[in-house]
């Protein structure tokens, strides 16, 4: 019996440690559940999901980096039923177990881990879809029988014109979650404006969420005045922009320009896409029109047929922006017409430009993200937008997004 006593004492002590670990595991799972729910809300609002998750975990006694604890956030998860789902937020909390008797019996303590995955139960509402930065005159003119649909997101006009800040005529239709107008709207004919949440007139101006961004430094010319009628691929080098001097023109059914991930600058020239041509830049691409002085030597964008498909980068100085016309260029314009396809994931950012939208072209929004920022708009064609651009680093005016409730899925 004397020899068995230490064994019995050790077994009893180990049982106490195991009970303590099980209690820690329960508390850790609660922390992971709460952290995942909070991180899911933060992600919808464009906030830092990791910061939010770690703050909630700390409130529950698990401080990242203290006592061996780690709180890791992944969006999307890399494993499990929701692996690859961009809307899913995974939180994994780990910490070494502590004990008394077990420390003498085990070479290394066990690692206690808890995991939780949350998903929003609906799309977030609000956020920026269309912003007119003009402060006077008619900022948005929408005519004919076309429909502008800001699906679950907001339309803003900063013009203080009390007669016609937004002018809808004919059979035009405009819908948005919030429609906020510094001046007042004007409707004529059978035009209809519908805000599913709030239509607000004579309100304050909306800040441009990208205004603080600066165009990355560039130099030299990789191409000069190039016109493409066949298949070509161009590749930026790391964070160094690839430079097209004096414009880029793509035309004809055989023309397919592929831009590998990176930043592409069109220096003192325009971007033109016509016929059945295609410009495809996915995996994180920004196309910028600018010039050395950033004023009247900046070109315009003309898309009159074919396909313009660009997915913005999620990180870096151009995150969230797919197409960018230098805001210092008051005479530049964006013209989208004909029967082409515009498939942008991110922002069309041209804060000082007039944007003209006409014809029967199709705007593809399967990606769930298109924002348009321009000075003034002339619209006589259909297009639709969604402002859920968080996955590509998109930005929104403060307080403009209403997050959906999140639910635990794993």
C-alpha positions in Angstrom: 0.0 0.0 0.0 2.9 2.4 0.8 4.2 2.0 -2.8 0.8 2.5 -4.3 0.1 5.7 -2.3 2.3 8.0 -4.6 0.6 6.5 -7.7 -2.9 7.2 -6.2 -1.8 10.7 -5.3 -0.5 11.3 -8.8 -3.7 10.0 -10.4 -5.8 12.2 -8.2 -3.7 15.2 -8.9 -3.8 14.5 -12.7 -7.6 14.2 -12.5 -7.7 17.6 -10.8 -5.6 19.1 -13.6 -7.7 17.5 -16.3 -10.8 18.9 -14.7 -9.1 22.3 -14.7 -8.3 21.9 -18.4 -11.9 21.0 -19.2 -13.1 24.1 -17.4 -10.6 26.2 -19.3 -11.8 24.7 -22.6 -15.4 25.6 -21.8 -14.4 29.2 -21.0 -12.2 29.3 -24.1 -15.0 28.1 -26.3 -17.3 30.8 -25.0 -14.6 33.4 -25.7 -14.0 32.0 -29.2 -17.8 32.1 -29.9 -18.1 35.7 -28.8 -15.0 36.8 -30.5 -16.1 35.3 -33.8 -19.5 37.0 -33.6 -17.8 40.4 -32.9 -15.2 39.9 -35.6 -18.0 39.1 -38.1 -19.7 42.4 -37.3 -16.4 44.3 -37.6 -15.6 42.7 -40.9 -19.0 43.9 -42.3 -18.3 47.4 -41.1 -14.8 47.5 -42.7 -13.1 47.5 -39.3 -10.2 45.3 -38.2 -11.7 41.9 -37.4 -8.5 40.7 -35.7 -8.4 43.7 -33.3 -12.1 43.2 -32.4 -11.7 39.5 -31.8 -8.7 39.9 -29.6 -10.4 42.6 -27.6 -13.4 40.3 -26.9 -11.1 37.3 -26.1 -9.2 39.5 -23.6 -12.4 40.4 -21.9 -12.9 36.7 -21.4 -9.5 36.2 -19.9 -7.5 35.1 -23.0 -5.1 37.8 -23.9 -3.1 37.3 -27.2 0.6 37.0 -26.4 0.1 36.5 -22.7 0.8 33.2 -20.9 1.3 31.5 -24.3 -2.2 32.4 -25.5 -2.9 33.1 -29.2 -6.0 34.5 -30.9 -5.9 34.0 -34.6 -8.6 35.3 -37.0 -9.0 34.0 -40.6 -11.4 35.3 -43.2 -12.1 33.1 -45.0 -11.4 29.9 -42.9 -8.8 27.6 -44.5 -10.6 24.4 -43.3 -14.0 23.1 -42.3 -17.4 23.3 -44.0 -16.9 27.1 -44.7 -13.4 27.0 -46.0 -13.0 29.6 -48.7 -16.2 31.4 -47.9 -15.2 35.1 -47.9 -18.1 36.0 -45.6 -17.1 33.5 -42.9 -14.9 34.6 -40.0 -12.9 32.0 -38.0 -11.4 32.6 -34.6 -9.1 30.1 -33.0 -7.9 30.6 -29.4 -5.1 28.4 -28.0 -3.2 28.3 -24.8 -1.0 25.7 -23.0 -2.7 24.0 -20.1 -1.3 24.5 -16.7 -1.2 22.0 -13.8 0.6 20.9 -10.7 1.0 17.1 -10.8 0.7 17.0 -14.6 3.8 19.2 -14.9 5.8 16.5 -13.2 4.3 13.7 -15.2 4.1 15.2 -18.7 7.1 16.4 -20.8 5.0 19.2 -22.3 1.6 20.5 -21.2 -1.3 19.9 -23.5 -2.4 22.8 -25.7 -6.1 23.7 -25.2 -7.8 25.0 -28.4 -11.2 26.4 -29.2 -12.5 27.3 -32.6 -15.6 29.2 -33.8 -16.8 30.3 -37.2 -19.6 32.9 -37.8 -21.5 34.1 -40.8 -23.8 37.1 -41.3 -27.4 36.0 -41.7 -27.9 38.6 -44.4 -26.0 41.1 -46.5 -25.0 44.3 -44.7 -27.0 47.3 -45.7 -25.9 50.8 -46.5 -22.4 51.9 -47.4 -21.2 53.8 -50.5 -22.4 52.8 -54.0 -22.5 56.1 -55.8 -21.2 59.5 -54.8 -21.4 62.8 -56.8 -18.8 65.2 -55.4 -20.1 68.3 -57.2 -21.2 71.0 -54.8 -23.5 73.0 -57.1 -25.7 72.4 -60.1 -27.2 69.1 -61.2 -24.8 66.5 -59.9 -26.8 63.5 -61.2 -28.9 63.6 -64.3 -30.8 60.4 -65.0 -33.1 60.2 -68.0 -34.9 57.9 -70.4 -36.3 54.5 -69.3 -33.1 53.3 -67.6 -32.7 52.0 -64.1 -30.0 52.8 -61.6 -30.1 50.2 -58.8 -27.9 50.6 -55.7 -28.7 47.2 -54.3 -28.7 47.5 -50.5 -26.3 50.5 -50.6 -26.4 54.3 -50.7 -26.5 57.1 -53.3 -25.1 60.5 -52.3 -25.3 63.9 -54.0 -23.2 66.7 -52.5 -24.7 69.4 -54.7 -26.5 72.0 -52.7 -28.8 72.9 -55.7 -32.3 73.1 -54.2 -33.9 72.9 -57.6 -32.2 69.9 -59.1 -29.3 68.3 -57.2 -30.5 65.0 -58.6 -32.7 65.2 -61.7 -34.8 62.2 -62.9 -36.8 62.5 -66.1 -38.8 60.4 -68.5 -39.3 56.8 -67.2 -36.0 56.8 -65.2 -35.9 54.7 -62.1 -33.4 55.1 -59.2 -33.3 52.9 -56.1 -31.0 52.8 -53.1 -31.0 51.9 -49.4 -30.3 55.5 -48.4 -30.4 58.4 -50.9 -28.9 61.5 -49.3 -29.0 64.8 -51.1 -27.4 68.1 -49.9 -29.9 70.0 -52.0 -33.2 68.6 -53.3 -34.3 66.3 -56.1 -36.4 67.0 -59.2 -38.6 64.4 -60.7 -40.5 64.8 -64.0 -42.5 62.6 -66.3 -42.9 59.1 -64.9 -39.6 59.1 -63.1 -39.5 57.3 -59.7 -36.9 57.5 -56.9 -37.1 54.9 -54.2 -35.1 54.6 -51.0 -35.7 51.4 -49.1 -34.5 52.9 -45.8 -34.3 56.7 -46.0 -34.6 59.5 -48.5 -32.9 62.6 -47.0 -32.8 66.0 -48.6 -31.1 69.2 -47.4 -28.6 67.2 -45.5 -24.8 67.6 -44.9 -22.3 66.7 -47.5 -20.8 63.2 -47.5 -17.0 62.9 -47.3 -15.1 61.1 -50.0 -13.7 58.0 -48.2 -10.7 57.8 -50.7 -9.8 61.4 -50.6 -6.7 60.8 -48.4 -5.2 58.3 -50.9 -2.2 59.3 -53.0 -1.2 57.9 -56.3 1.9 55.7 -56.0 5.2 57.0 -57.4 6.1 55.9 -60.9 8.7 56.7 -63.5 9.7 56.0 -67.1 7.7 54.3 -69.8 7.3 50.6 -70.4 5.0 51.2 -73.4 4.5 54.4 -75.4 1.2 55.1 -77.2 0.4 51.5 -77.6 -2.6 50.1 -79.6 -3.4 46.5 -79.1 -5.4 44.3 -81.6 -4.3 40.8 -80.4 -3.6 38.9 -77.2 -1.0 40.7 -74.9 -0.1 40.2 -71.3 1.6 42.8 -69.1 3.1 42.4 -65.7 3.9 45.0 -63.0 6.9 44.2 -60.9 6.0 44.0 -57.2 5.0 47.4 -55.9 6.5 49.2 -58.9 3.8 50.5 -61.3 3.9 49.4 -64.9 3.7 52.6 -67.0 1.8 53.1 -70.3 2.8 56.5 -71.7 0.5 58.5 -74.0 -2.4 56.1 -73.7 -3.6 52.5 -74.1 -6.0 51.6 -76.9 -7.6 48.1 -77.2 -9.9 47.3 -80.1 -11.1 44.4 -82.2 -12.5 40.9 -81.4 -9.0 39.4 -81.2 -7.7 42.0 -78.7 -7.3 40.5 -75.2 -5.1 42.4 -72.8 -4.3 40.6 -69.5 -2.9 42.6 -66.6 -1.2 40.5 -63.9 -1.6 41.7 -60.3 -0.1 45.1 -59.7 -0.6 48.8 -60.4 -0.7 50.1 -64.0 -0.3 53.8 -64.7 -1.5 55.5 -67.9 0.7 58.6 -68.0 -0.7 61.5 -70.0 -3.1 59.4 -72.1 -6.4 57.8 -72.3 -7.8 54.2 -71.9 -10.0 53.1 -74.8 -11.7 49.8 -75.2 -13.9 49.2 -78.2 -15.4 46.5 -80.5 -15.1 43.0 -78.9 -11.9 43.8 -77.1 -11.2 42.6 -73.6 -9.2 44.1 -70.7 -8.9 41.6 -67.9 -7.0 42.4 -64.6 -7.8 40.1 -61.7 -6.1 39.0 -58.5 -5.5 42.6 -57.4 -5.2 45.2 -60.1 -5.5 49.0 -60.2 -5.4 51.0 -63.4 -4.6 54.7 -62.9 -4.8 57.6 -65.3 -2.6 60.5 -64.2 0.2 62.8 -65.4 3.3 64.5 -64.0 1.3 67.6 -63.0 -2.0 65.8 -62.5 -4.0 68.5 -64.3 -5.0 68.9 -67.9 -2.6 66.3 -69.4 -4.6 63.5 -67.8 -6.7 61.4 -70.3 -10.1 59.9 -70.1 -11.7 56.4 -70.1 -13.8 55.3 -73.0 -15.5 51.9 -73.0 -17.8 51.5 -76.0 -17.8 47.7 -76.4 -16.1 44.5 -75.3 -15.3 43.7 -71.7 -13.6 45.7 -69.0 -12.9 43.4 -66.0 -10.8 44.6 -63.1 -10.6 43.3 -59.5 -9.0 45.8 -57.1 -6.3 44.7 -54.6 -7.2 44.2 -51.0 -4.0 45.7 -49.6 -1.5 48.4 -50.4 -1.9 52.1 -51.4 -4.6 51.4 -54.1 -6.6 48.9 -52.1 -10.2 48.9 -53.0 -9.8 50.9 -56.2 -10.1 49.2 -59.6 -10.0 52.3 -61.9 -8.6 55.6 -60.8 -8.6 59.0 -62.6 -6.4 61.5 -60.9 -8.7 63.9 -58.9 -6.5 66.8 -59.9 -7.7 66.4 -63.5 -10.9 68.5 -63.9 -11.2 67.9 -67.7 -11.1 64.1 -67.7 -14.2 62.0 -68.3 -15.5 58.5 -68.1 -17.7 57.4 -71.0 -19.4 54.0 -70.8 -21.6 53.3 -73.8 -22.6 50.7 -76.4 -23.2 47.0 -75.5 -20.1 46.2 -73.6 -19.7 44.5 -70.2 -18.3 46.3 -67.2 -17.2 43.9 -64.5 -15.5 45.8 -61.7 -14.8 44.5 -58.2 -13.9 47.7 -56.3 -14.2 51.4 -57.0 -14.4 53.4 -60.2 -12.7 56.4 -58.6 -12.8 59.6 -60.6 -13.7 62.3 -58.1 -13.3 65.3 -60.4 -14.6 63.7 -63.6 -17.9 63.6 -65.4 -19.2 60.1 -65.8 -21.4 59.3 -68.8 -23.3 56.1 -68.8 -25.5 55.2 -71.8 -26.4 52.4 -74.2 -27.3 48.8 -73.4 -24.1 47.7 -71.8 -24.3 45.3 -68.8 -22.8 45.9 -65.5 -21.8 42.7 -63.8 -22.2 42.7 -60.0 -22.0 39.0 -59.2 -18.9 39.9 -57.2 -21.0 41.9 -54.8 -19.0 45.0 -55.0 -19.1 48.1 -57.2 -18.6 51.7 -56.0 -18.6 54.8 -58.3 -17.3 58.2 -57.3 -17.4 61.0 -59.8 -18.0 64.8 -59.9 -21.2 64.7 -62.0 -23.2 62.0 -63.8 -25.1 61.8 -67.0 -27.0 58.5 -67.1 -29.3 57.1 -69.8 -28.4 53.4 -69.5 -29.1 50.7 -67.0 -26.6 49.8 -64.3 -26.6 48.2 -60.9 -24.2 48.4 -58.0 -23.4 46.7 -54.7 -21.2 48.5 -52.1 -20.0 45.4 -50.1 -16.3 46.0 -51.0 -14.7 45.1 -47.7 -13.1 42.0 -49.2 -11.0 44.2 -51.6 -10.2 46.9 -49.1 -13.1 49.2 -50.1 -13.9 52.2 -47.9 -17.2 53.8 -46.8 -18.3 57.1 -45.2 -18.3 56.7 -41.4 -21.4 55.3 -40.0 -23.0 54.5 -43.4 -23.1 50.7 -43.0 -25.7 48.8 -41.1 -24.2 45.4 -40.3 -26.4 42.3 -40.4 -26.5 40.0 -37.4 -24.0 37.2 -37.3 -24.6 33.6 -36.4 -22.3 30.8 -35.3 -21.9 28.1 -37.9 -19.1 26.0 -36.5 
